[in-house]
Amino acid sequence: MNVRPPLADANSARAAARHLRATALMHVATGRASVHDVIRLACKPNGKPLLRITLKQLLLAQPGVGDETVARITRHVLHLTGSDVAPRKFTIAWLLDARAGGRRFMAFCDALGNNSATPWPGFPFTPRPARISGGTR
C-alpha cells in the first residue's frame, strides 16, 4: 500500500490551485475568457481556488488595461461600497462575499461598464448629489 504523506497532498493541491489561477489569467490575457467568465467560474465548486485572485491581477490580465484603469475601477468600487479594504484583500472572494448582499459585485460591474448615459456618478448605487447652488430646479 502506497500512502502519501499529508504534506505531499497539500503541496499537490496548492500546485493545482496555482495552475488553475494561472490558466484563468492566461485565458483572459489571450481573449479566450472575460473577467466575468473567471468570476462566474469562481462561483462553481471546482473554481474555489480562483477566489484568491486579486482584482488587480484579473484586470491587468486584460489586453490594454494598465495600472491607471485598475486604480480608477478600485476607487470607484470602494467609493460606492463605502469599503476601506487593503489592495491585497481586494479579491474575487471579497467581491462575491455574501455578507455584502451583491453590492460589491454590482459596483464592480458599474465600474467596468460604460457610464456615459447615467444621470450621476455611481447611479443607481449612490443617492443623487445635491445640486450646485445657483442652478435651476
C-alpha positions in Angstrom: 0.0 0.0 0.0 1.4 3.3 -1.1 0.4 6.1 1.4 1.2 9.7 0.5 2.1 11.9 3.4 -0.4 14.7 4.2 2.2 17.4 3.3 2.5 15.9 -0.2 -1.3 16.1 -0.6 -1.3 19.7 0.5 1.6 20.6 -1.9 -0.2 18.9 -4.7 -3.4 20.8 -4.0 -1.5 24.1 -3.8 0.1 23.4 -7.2 -3.2 22.5 -8.8 -4.8 25.7 -7.4 -1.9 27.9 -8.7 -2.2 26.2 -12.1 -5.9 26.9 -12.2 -5.4 30.5 -11.4 -2.6 30.9 -13.9 -4.7 29.2 -16.6 -7.7 31.5 -15.9 -5.5 34.6 -16.1 -3.9 33.4 -19.4 -7.3 32.8 -20.9 -8.2 36.4 -20.0 -4.9 37.7 -21.5 -5.5 35.8 -24.8 -9.1 36.8 -25.0 -10.5 33.3 -24.6 -12.2 34.3 -21.4 -13.5 37.6 -19.9 -13.3 39.0 -16.4 -16.9 37.9 -15.9 -16.1 34.4 -17.1 -13.5 34.0 -14.5 -15.8 35.4 -11.8 -18.5 33.0 -12.9 -16.2 30.0 -12.8 -15.0 31.1 -9.3 -18.6 30.7 -8.1 -18.6 27.0 -9.0 -17.4 24.3 -6.6 -14.4 23.4 -8.7 -13.5 27.1 -9.1 -12.8 27.8 -5.5 -9.1 28.5 -6.0 -10.0 31.4 -8.3 -11.5 33.2 -5.3 -7.9 34.2 -4.3 -7.1 36.1 -7.5 -6.9 39.8 -6.7 -9.0 42.1 -8.8 -5.8 43.9 -9.8 -4.4 40.6 -11.2 -7.6 39.9 -13.0 -8.0 43.4 -14.5 -4.3 43.6 -15.5 -4.6 40.3 -17.4 -6.8 42.0 -19.9 -5.0 43.4 -23.0 -4.7 47.1 -22.9 -5.6 47.6 -19.2 -3.0 49.3 -17.1 -2.4 50.4 -13.5 -4.4 53.7 -14.1 -7.5 51.8 -15.2 -7.2 49.4 -12.3 -6.8 52.2 -9.8 -9.9 54.0 -11.2 -12.0 50.9 -11.0 -10.8 50.1 -7.5 -11.5 53.7 -6.3 -15.0 53.5 -7.9 -15.9 50.2 -6.2 -14.5 51.3 -2.8 -16.4 54.6 -3.1 -19.7 53.0 -4.0 -19.5 50.4 -1.3 -18.0 52.6 1.4 -15.3 49.9 2.0 -11.8 50.5 3.1 -10.0 47.3 2.2 -6.3 46.7 1.7 -5.5 46.1 -2.0 -4.2 42.6 -1.3 -7.6 41.7 0.1 -9.4 43.1 -2.9 -10.0 39.6 -4.3 -12.8 37.8 -6.1 -13.7 36.3 -2.8 -14.1 39.8 -1.3 -16.1 40.9 -4.4 -18.5 38.0 -4.1 -18.8 37.9 -0.2 -22.5 37.1 0.5 -22.5 39.4 3.5 -22.3 42.4 1.1 -25.6 41.3 -0.5 -24.2 41.7 -4.0 -23.4 45.4 -3.6 -19.7 44.9 -4.2 -20.2 42.9 -7.4 -22.8 45.4 -8.7 -20.4 48.3 -8.0 -17.7 46.4 -9.8 -20.0 45.9 -12.8 -20.8 49.6 -12.7 -17.1 50.4 -12.8 -16.5 48.2 -15.8 -19.4 49.5 -17.8 -19.9 52.5 -20.0 -21.3 55.1 -17.6 -21.8 57.9 -20.1 -25.6 57.7 -20.0 -26.0 57.6 -16.3 -27.7 60.6 -14.6 -24.9 61.0 -12.0 -21.7 59.1 -11.0 -22.5 56.0 -9.0 -26.1 55.7 -10.2 -28.1 53.7 -9.1 -26.0 52.8 -6.1 -25.5 56.2 -4.6 -28.0 58.9 -3.9 -28.5 61.8 -6.2 -25.9 64.5 -5.3 -27.2 67.9 -4.2 -27.5 70.5 -6.9 -24.8 73.1 -7.1 -26.1 76.5 -5.7 -27.3 78.8 -8.4 -28.6 76.0 -10.6 -32.2 75.7 -11.8 -34.6 73.4 -10.2 
